[in-house]
Amino acid sequence: IFTLSQDLLCIRGIDDIIQFFNPAFSRVFGYTDDELLTKPLSHFLHPNDKETQKQRVDKEQKKFPILPYSARYQ
């Protein structure tokens, strides 16, 4: 289901590096697999969402529960 989904799905590590992503990422954004696996997820964030994402990562590192959220990527 993960690989067949039309939604953009990924798993990222605490270091913000994408560990796994579904084919929708490459199809929608046009990035190669190497680009997606070697750059932090925050690299692809819309500039206006970077501060919010940084706050979420800070909370994760402090072991606070994270609620589902959405962000814009480019």
C-alpha positions in Angstrom: 0.0 0.0 0.0 2.9 2.4 0.9 4.4 2.1 -2.6 1.1 2.1 -4.5 -0.3 5.2 -2.7 -0.7 8.4 -4.8 -0.1 10.4 -1.6 3.5 11.5 -0.8 4.7 9.2 2.0 8.1 9.0 3.5 9.9 7.8 6.6 12.7 10.1 7.9 15.2 9.6 10.6 15.7 11.8 13.6 18.7 13.3 11.6 16.1 14.6 9.1 17.4 12.3 6.3 14.8 10.5 4.3 15.1 6.8 4.9 12.4 5.5 2.5 9.9 7.2 0.2 7.2 6.0 -2.1 7.3 6.5 -5.9 4.9 9.5 -5.7 7.8 11.6 -4.4 9.9 11.2 -7.5 6.8 11.4 -9.8 5.5 14.7 -8.3 8.7 16.5 -7.6 11.0 15.0 -10.3 13.9 14.4 -8.0 16.1 11.3 -8.4 16.3 8.6 -5.8 19.8 9.8 -4.9 18.7 13.4 -4.4 15.9 12.3 -2.1 18.1 9.9 0.0 21.1 12.2 0.4 19.5 15.5 1.4 17.6 16.3 4.6 13.8 16.5 4.3 14.0 20.1 5.4 16.0 20.8 2.2 12.8 20.3 0.2 10.5 22.4 2.5 8.9 25.6 1.3 10.8 28.5 2.8 7.8 29.7 4.8 7.5 26.3 6.6 11.1 25.9 7.6 10.8 27.5 11.1 7.7 25.4 12.0 9.5 22.2 10.9 12.6 23.2 13.0 10.3 23.5 16.0 8.8 20.1 15.4 12.2 18.4 15.0 13.3 20.1 18.3 10.2 18.6 20.0 10.9 15.2 18.6 14.5 15.3 19.9 13.2 16.1 23.4 10.8 13.1 23.1 7.6 15.2 23.0 4.7 13.5 21.2 4.2 14.8 17.7 0.7 15.2 16.3 0.2 14.7 12.6 0.9 17.7 10.5 1.3 18.9 6.9 3.9 21.1 5.3 4.6 22.4 1.8 7.4 21.0 -0.2 9.1 22.1 -3.4 
